[in-house]
Structures are given as C-alpha cells and as structure tokens.
Amino acid sequence: MTSASDSPLVPGNGVASCGGHGTDEVLEVTQLLENHRITCCIGGASALIFYGAERVRHTWEIIVDSGQLGDAIELLKSPKYASDYLTLPAPPFQQRFSLPHTYQRFRGSSSNYDFTLVPSDHSHFSCHKSTICRSVHGLPYPKLPVLIQSFLDTNNRVALCDVVDGTNVSEDWGLQHLDLSGTNDVEWALRLNKMSTHPVPPFPTAAIKKLELWKSVVQTKIDRLGWTRPSELFTTQYRLKGSEDPWLVYSKAY
C-alpha cells in the first residue's frame, strides 16, 4: 500500500507557509526577481495589511517595474522555473482600480498560494530601491508616503481610508510627506480605462483636489469607528490606543 507521504503531490495542494499565507514562498519569488535585477514590491491588499488595515487577501500582488514586466514573466515561465510556478488564467471578474485580465497570474506547484504580476504604472508609482522598504519578514513593500501618494493620485478613497486608519497618520504628516497640490491624475485613469473590457470603467475620472481628499479622509477617522470600536479604546477602526505600528513587528501575514 502506498502511504500518503509516498503519493505524488497534486500541484498547488500543499499547505502554504506561515499558516497558509504563503509568505515564505512569495518572499522566494521576490528574491528570485531581485536576483535577476528585476525591481519589485508587494502591493494590493497585502500592502494594506502590512500597514495595519484589515483586508482579505485573495492573491499576492507583486508590483514589477513596468519596463521589466516582460522580463519577469519570461523568467518565471522559463524552463528552469516553469515547473515551480504554474501559469493561471486571468480571473473572470472585474475589480475597481484593477485590470486583472491584463495581468499574469501564477500558482506554486507544491503549495496552495498564488500571485499576480502587476505593472508599476497600474499602481501609479515608480518601483525602485528608493521607493521600497522591507517588512521584518524581508518582503519588499512600497514606502508609506509612496503608497498613500498613489491612492491620492488615483482617487482611491477606499484604500486611502484603510491605510490612514491602519497607520493613524495625522493631517500634518500628510502636509510634510505628500504632494497635495492639484488634482488626481485624470489622464492616467482615462488611459487605463481604455484597456478595460467591462462596461463600468474601473478607474474614476472625476477631478478631485488632492488636499481636500486628504483632509476629508484624515479628519474623519472617528466617524469610521462604528459601534463595535469605542473611542475610549480605539484611535481608528484598526488601531487600539497605544498599539505598535504593525509594519515594525514580525507577522506571518507579511
């Protein structure tokens, strides 16, 4: 009789590291890319989780410098690595602030995790060493001002609220670290919307003054607490009073 340990492993059916998060495996992917001089960092829901927001991660989004995206895909599909990273079809659904049908998805061949390569232009920030920091685990993430600036420039209010509430940054912090002049990048949104196959454009094209957007989000933290998070205990919907900055501590999730 063949034991379970002797049975061939079904691709992607093994339990991913770090309690199923797949953090170690994704770290290996980013290290592989970096070893081939391909700059990358973690974006999407994972970046918001890193900065303290309570988000559900359906896939790891790895932001790759747009000019190197083709090299990254070619590397992971090369004969040396194709058996480790299985190519997945694009998801059948449309998401706000995303063009999933244009992205390349992969799945680990030996454990249940997957990741998506996203061009940095679609995240509206440059992906290079000066814009990246590291989690305690070693994963690369966009620096906080870089991430928040991208949400302002793209008028992504939901993500902006999440990162503000996760980090509890102040209004003055934004005045010191962000470019709050002018409006969001409408031309960028119009250009990316042309790539969408969905009748509802994924990127908003209304011109919003960034300073007003910043103030409207950072001044309403208390309004987002809800009845389950009393202001006596919480400073924001995600932060207990006196809690450590989550991005400075070790976590299996990031």
C-alpha positions as a LaTeX table, in Angstrom:
\begin{tabular}{lrrr}
\hline
Residue & $x$ (\AA) & $y$ (\AA) & $z$ (\AA) \\
\hline
Met1 & 0.00 & 0.00 & 0.00 \\
Thr2 & 1.27 & 3.47 & $-0.86$ \\
Ser3 & 1.45 & 5.86 & 2.08 \\
Ala4 & 0.29 & 9.46 & 1.89 \\
Ser5 & 3.90 & 10.61 & 2.04 \\
Asp6 & 4.75 & 8.45 & $-0.98$ \\
Ser7 & 1.86 & 9.72 & $-3.09$ \\
Pro8 & 2.65 & 12.27 & $-5.78$ \\
Leu9 & 1.86 & 15.81 & $-4.68$ \\
Val10 & $-1.03$ & 17.38 & $-6.53$ \\
Pro11 & 0.18 & 20.77 & $-7.85$ \\
Gly12 & $-0.78$ & 23.58 & $-5.52$ \\
Asn13 & $-2.43$ & 21.33 & $-2.91$ \\
Gly14 & 0.25 & 21.52 & $-0.22$ \\
Val15 & $-0.35$ & 23.85 & 2.71 \\
Ala16 & 1.41 & 27.15 & 2.15 \\
Ser17 & 3.86 & 28.50 & 4.73 \\
Cys18 & 3.06 & 30.77 & 7.65 \\
Gly19 & $-0.32$ & 29.29 & 8.44 \\
Gly20 & $-1.42$ & 29.20 & 4.81 \\
His21 & $-0.45$ & 32.78 & 3.96 \\
Gly22 & 2.37 & 31.68 & 1.66 \\
Thr23 & 4.63 & 34.45 & 2.94 \\
Asp24 & 7.86 & 32.45 & 2.67 \\
Glu25 & 7.04 & 31.32 & $-0.87$ \\
Val26 & 6.27 & 34.85 & $-2.02$ \\
Leu27 & 9.49 & 36.05 & $-0.41$ \\
Glu28 & 11.32 & 33.48 & $-2.55$ \\
Val29 & 9.60 & 34.84 & $-5.67$ \\
Thr30 & 10.62 & 38.42 & $-4.89$ \\
Gln31 & 14.18 & 37.29 & $-4.15$ \\
Leu32 & 14.30 & 35.40 & $-7.45$ \\
Leu33 & 13.20 & 38.52 & $-9.31$ \\
Glu34 & 15.63 & 40.73 & $-7.43$ \\
Asn35 & 18.50 & 38.30 & $-8.07$ \\
His36 & 17.80 & 38.86 & $-11.76$ \\
Arg37 & 17.82 & 42.63 & $-11.25$ \\
Ile38 & 14.06 & 42.94 & $-11.58$ \\
Thr39 & 12.74 & 45.51 & $-9.11$ \\
Cys40 & 9.52 & 44.55 & $-7.36$ \\
Cys41 & 7.42 & 45.12 & $-4.26$ \\
Ile42 & 4.20 & 43.85 & $-2.72$ \\
Gly43 & 1.01 & 45.81 & $-3.44$ \\
Gly44 & $-2.75$ & 45.41 & $-3.35$ \\
Ala45 & $-4.47$ & 44.08 & $-0.24$ \\
Ser46 & $-1.15$ & 42.76 & 1.09 \\
Ala47 & 0.31 & 46.27 & 1.28 \\
Leu48 & $-2.75$ & 47.48 & 3.17 \\
Ile49 & $-2.47$ & 44.55 & 5.58 \\
Phe50 & 1.21 & 45.40 & 6.10 \\
Tyr51 & 0.21 & 48.93 & 7.08 \\
Gly52 & $-2.44$ & 47.79 & 9.52 \\
Ala53 & $-5.69$ & 47.53 & 7.58 \\
Glu54 & $-7.98$ & 44.54 & 7.96 \\
Arg55 & $-8.20$ & 43.26 & 4.40 \\
Val56 & $-8.82$ & 39.79 & 2.96 \\
Arg57 & $-6.07$ & 38.72 & 0.57 \\
His58 & $-7.25$ & 36.60 & $-2.36$ \\
Thr59 & $-3.89$ & 36.72 & $-4.14$ \\
Trp60 & $-0.48$ & 38.27 & $-3.60$ \\
Glu61 & 0.07 & 41.19 & $-5.96$ \\
Ile62 & 3.72 & 41.66 & $-6.88$ \\
Ile63 & 4.29 & 45.08 & $-8.41$ \\
Val64 & 7.04 & 44.97 & $-11.02$ \\
Asp65 & 8.64 & 47.93 & $-12.73$ \\
Ser66 & 6.61 & 48.30 & $-15.92$ \\
Gly67 & 9.72 & 48.25 & $-18.09$ \\
Gln68 & 10.79 & 44.91 & $-16.58$ \\
Leu69 & 7.42 & 43.16 & $-16.51$ \\
Gly70 & 8.12 & 41.18 & $-19.67$ \\
Asp71 & 11.46 & 40.03 & $-18.25$ \\
Ala72 & 9.75 & 38.88 & $-15.04$ \\
Ile73 & 7.13 & 36.85 & $-16.90$ \\
Glu74 & 9.76 & 35.34 & $-19.18$ \\
Leu75 & 11.87 & 34.35 & $-16.17$ \\
Leu76 & 9.05 & 32.59 & $-14.33$ \\
Lys77 & 7.94 & 30.79 & $-17.50$ \\
Ser78 & 11.47 & 29.74 & $-18.42$ \\
Pro79 & 12.32 & 26.00 & $-18.44$ \\
Lys80 & 14.25 & 26.41 & $-15.20$ \\
Tyr81 & 11.28 & 27.73 & $-13.21$ \\
Ala82 & 8.14 & 26.75 & $-15.15$ \\
Ser83 & 7.69 & 23.61 & $-13.06$ \\
Asp84 & 7.78 & 25.69 & $-9.85$ \\
Tyr85 & 5.35 & 28.40 & $-10.97$ \\
Leu86 & 2.29 & 27.28 & $-12.88$ \\
Thr87 & 0.57 & 29.77 & $-15.17$ \\
Leu88 & $-3.03$ & 30.59 & $-14.26$ \\
Pro89 & $-5.74$ & 32.15 & $-16.43$ \\
Ala90 & $-6.85$ & 35.69 & $-15.70$ \\
Pro91 & $-9.74$ & 35.98 & $-13.22$ \\
Pro92 & $-13.16$ & 36.27 & $-14.88$ \\
Phe93 & $-14.29$ & 39.25 & $-12.80$ \\
Gln94 & $-13.64$ & 42.98 & $-12.97$ \\
Gln95 & $-12.30$ & 44.85 & $-9.94$ \\
Arg96 & $-12.18$ & 48.53 & $-9.10$ \\
Phe97 & $-8.73$ & 50.05 & $-9.61$ \\
Ser98 & $-7.52$ & 46.96 & $-11.42$ \\
Leu99 & $-7.28$ & 45.40 & $-14.87$ \\
Pro100 & $-6.98$ & 41.72 & $-13.91$ \\
His101 & $-7.49$ & 40.43 & $-17.45$ \\
Thr102 & $-4.20$ & 42.08 & $-18.43$ \\
Tyr103 & $-2.12$ & 40.63 & $-15.57$ \\
Gln104 & $-0.16$ & 37.38 & $-15.44$ \\
Arg105 & $-1.05$ & 35.06 & $-12.57$ \\
Phe106 & 1.00 & 32.15 & $-11.21$ \\
Arg107 & 0.47 & 29.42 & $-8.67$ \\
Gly108 & 3.03 & 27.49 & $-6.70$ \\
Ser109 & 3.38 & 23.91 & $-7.88$ \\
Ser110 & 3.87 & 22.41 & $-4.43$ \\
Ser111 & 1.76 & 24.55 & $-2.09$ \\
Asn112 & $-1.52$ & 26.39 & $-2.19$ \\
Tyr113 & $-0.63$ & 30.01 & $-2.88$ \\
Asp114 & $-0.77$ & 32.22 & $-5.94$ \\
Phe115 & 0.48 & 35.60 & $-7.01$ \\
Thr116 & $-0.14$ & 38.13 & $-9.75$ \\
Leu117 & 2.41 & 40.31 & $-11.51$ \\
Val118 & 1.16 & 43.88 & $-11.85$ \\
Pro119 & 2.98 & 46.64 & $-13.79$ \\
Ser120 & 4.01 & 49.54 & $-11.58$ \\
Asp121 & 2.28 & 52.03 & $-13.87$ \\
His122 & $-1.07$ & 50.49 & $-12.92$ \\
Ser123 & $-0.28$ & 51.25 & $-9.27$ \\
His124 & 0.77 & 54.80 & $-10.15$ \\
Phe125 & 4.20 & 54.75 & $-8.55$ \\
Ser126 & 7.74 & 54.04 & $-9.63$ \\
Cys127 & 9.13 & 50.75 & $-8.40$ \\
His128 & 12.79 & 51.12 & $-7.50$ \\
Lys129 & 15.01 & 50.81 & $-4.44$ \\
Ser130 & 14.36 & 54.35 & $-3.22$ \\
Thr131 & 10.60 & 53.75 & $-3.00$ \\
Ile132 & 10.77 & 50.38 & $-1.20$ \\
Cys133 & 11.07 & 49.33 & 2.44 \\
Arg134 & 11.25 & 45.83 & 3.98 \\
Ser135 & 9.00 & 44.03 & 6.40 \\
Val136 & 10.61 & 42.24 & 9.33 \\
His137 & 9.99 & 39.08 & 7.31 \\
Gly138 & 12.06 & 40.55 & 4.47 \\
Leu139 & 9.35 & 41.23 & 1.90 \\
Pro140 & 9.61 & 44.47 & $-0.12$ \\
Tyr141 & 6.75 & 46.96 & 0.23 \\
Pro142 & 6.23 & 50.49 & $-1.06$ \\
Lys143 & 7.21 & 53.09 & 1.49 \\
Leu144 & 4.24 & 54.63 & 3.27 \\
Pro145 & 4.38 & 58.06 & 1.56 \\
Val146 & 4.70 & 56.34 & $-1.82$ \\
Leu147 & 1.65 & 54.15 & $-1.21$ \\
Ile148 & $-0.53$ & 56.94 & 0.15 \\
Gln149 & 0.51 & 59.26 & $-2.69$ \\
Ser150 & $-0.61$ & 56.65 & $-5.21$ \\
Phe151 & $-4.06$ & 56.47 & $-3.61$ \\
Leu152 & $-4.38$ & 60.24 & $-3.75$ \\
Asp153 & $-3.19$ & 60.43 & $-7.35$ \\
Thr154 & $-5.69$ & 57.76 & $-8.42$ \\
Asn155 & $-8.57$ & 58.99 & $-6.23$ \\
Asn156 & $-8.78$ & 55.61 & $-4.49$ \\
Arg157 & $-10.71$ & 56.77 & $-1.45$ \\
Val158 & $-11.44$ & 53.31 & 0.00 \\
Ala159 & $-7.78$ & 52.29 & 0.04 \\
Leu160 & $-6.81$ & 55.73 & 1.31 \\
Cys161 & $-9.18$ & 55.38 & 4.27 \\
Asp162 & $-7.78$ & 51.93 & 5.01 \\
Val163 & $-4.14$ & 52.99 & 5.02 \\
Val164 & $-4.88$ & 56.14 & 7.05 \\
Asp165 & $-6.78$ & 54.10 & 9.63 \\
Gly166 & $-4.13$ & 51.37 & 9.64 \\
Thr167 & $-1.26$ & 53.77 & 10.23 \\
Asn168 & $-3.08$ & 56.56 & 12.09 \\
Val169 & $-1.05$ & 59.22 & 10.28 \\
Ser170 & $-2.00$ & 62.81 & 11.00 \\
Glu171 & $-3.10$ & 65.62 & 8.75 \\
Asp172 & 0.22 & 67.39 & 9.37 \\
Trp173 & 2.11 & 64.23 & 8.41 \\
Gly174 & 0.49 & 64.43 & 5.00 \\
Leu175 & 1.36 & 68.09 & 4.61 \\
Gln176 & 5.01 & 67.19 & 5.25 \\
His177 & 5.34 & 63.98 & 3.21 \\
Leu178 & 2.83 & 64.17 & 0.36 \\
Asp179 & 2.26 & 66.19 & $-2.79$ \\
Leu180 & $-1.20$ & 67.60 & $-2.12$ \\
Ser181 & $-1.17$ & 70.18 & $-4.89$ \\
Gly182 & $-3.57$ & 69.98 & $-7.80$ \\
Thr183 & $-5.92$ & 67.12 & $-8.58$ \\
Asn184 & $-5.74$ & 63.38 & $-9.11$ \\
Asp185 & $-4.29$ & 62.06 & $-12.37$ \\
Val186 & $-7.30$ & 62.03 & $-14.67$ \\
Glu187 & $-5.25$ & 61.38 & $-17.82$ \\
Trp188 & $-3.81$ & 58.24 & $-16.23$ \\
Ala189 & $-7.32$ & 57.00 & $-15.37$ \\
Leu190 & $-8.63$ & 57.66 & $-18.87$ \\
Arg191 & $-5.69$ & 55.83 & $-20.42$ \\
Leu192 & $-6.13$ & 52.73 & $-18.26$ \\
Asn193 & $-9.91$ & 52.72 & $-18.68$ \\
Lys194 & $-9.36$ & 52.24 & $-22.42$ \\
Met195 & $-7.82$ & 48.86 & $-21.58$ \\
Ser196 & $-10.88$ & 47.70 & $-19.65$ \\
Thr197 & $-13.31$ & 45.17 & $-21.11$ \\
His198 & $-16.02$ & 45.95 & $-18.55$ \\
Pro199 & $-18.88$ & 48.39 & $-19.24$ \\
Val200 & $-18.17$ & 50.15 & $-15.93$ \\
Pro201 & $-14.76$ & 51.87 & $-16.02$ \\
Pro202 & $-12.57$ & 50.63 & $-13.13$ \\
Phe203 & $-10.78$ & 53.95 & $-12.56$ \\
Pro204 & $-12.63$ & 57.16 & $-11.56$ \\
Thr205 & $-12.11$ & 60.10 & $-13.88$ \\
Ala206 & $-13.64$ & 62.95 & $-11.88$ \\
Ala207 & $-11.07$ & 65.60 & $-10.98$ \\
Ile208 & $-10.73$ & 65.85 & $-7.18$ \\
Lys209 & $-8.43$ & 68.25 & $-5.34$ \\
Lys210 & $-5.91$ & 66.10 & $-3.51$ \\
Leu211 & $-5.69$ & 68.41 & $-0.50$ \\
Glu212 & $-9.45$ & 68.26 & 0.00 \\
Leu213 & $-9.44$ & 64.48 & $-0.40$ \\
Trp214 & $-6.65$ & 64.14 & 2.15 \\
Lys215 & $-8.37$ & 66.34 & 4.71 \\
Ser216 & $-11.74$ & 64.66 & 4.22 \\
Val217 & $-10.20$ & 61.24 & 4.95 \\
Val218 & $-7.79$ & 62.07 & 7.75 \\
Gln219 & $-10.27$ & 64.26 & 9.63 \\
Thr220 & $-12.96$ & 61.56 & 9.73 \\
Lys221 & $-11.14$ & 58.67 & 11.43 \\
Ile222 & $-13.52$ & 58.74 & 14.39 \\
Asp223 & $-16.54$ & 58.61 & 12.08 \\
Arg224 & $-15.33$ & 55.24 & 10.77 \\
Leu225 & $-15.05$ & 53.58 & 14.19 \\
Gly226 & $-18.57$ & 52.18 & 14.28 \\
Trp227 & $-20.38$ & 50.97 & 17.38 \\
Thr228 & $-18.10$ & 47.93 & 17.86 \\
Arg229 & $-14.99$ & 50.07 & 18.35 \\
Pro230 & $-15.48$ & 52.57 & 21.19 \\
Ser231 & $-13.34$ & 55.70 & 21.01 \\
Glu232 & $-12.19$ & 55.05 & 24.58 \\
Leu233 & $-10.23$ & 52.05 & 23.26 \\
Phe234 & $-9.61$ & 52.76 & 19.57 \\
Thr235 & $-7.87$ & 55.64 & 17.83 \\
Thr236 & $-9.02$ & 54.38 & 14.41 \\
Gln237 & $-11.09$ & 51.45 & 13.21 \\
Tyr238 & $-7.90$ & 49.35 & 13.01 \\
Arg239 & $-5.76$ & 50.73 & 15.83 \\
Leu240 & $-6.10$ & 50.25 & 19.56 \\
Lys241 & $-4.78$ & 53.10 & 21.63 \\
Gly242 & $-1.11$ & 52.55 & 22.42 \\
Ser243 & $-0.69$ & 49.75 & 19.86 \\
Glu244 & 2.58 & 49.30 & 17.98 \\
Asp245 & 2.92 & 50.22 & 14.35 \\
Pro246 & 2.15 & 46.87 & 12.65 \\
Trp247 & 4.76 & 47.26 & 9.92 \\
Leu248 & 7.51 & 47.37 & 12.54 \\
Val249 & 6.70 & 43.99 & 14.11 \\
Tyr250 & 7.01 & 40.43 & 12.83 \\
Ser251 & 3.91 & 38.82 & 11.35 \\
Lys252 & 3.33 & 35.59 & 9.45 \\
Ala253 & 0.99 & 37.54 & 7.16 \\
Tyr254 & 3.66 & 39.90 & 5.82 \\
\hline
\end{tabular}
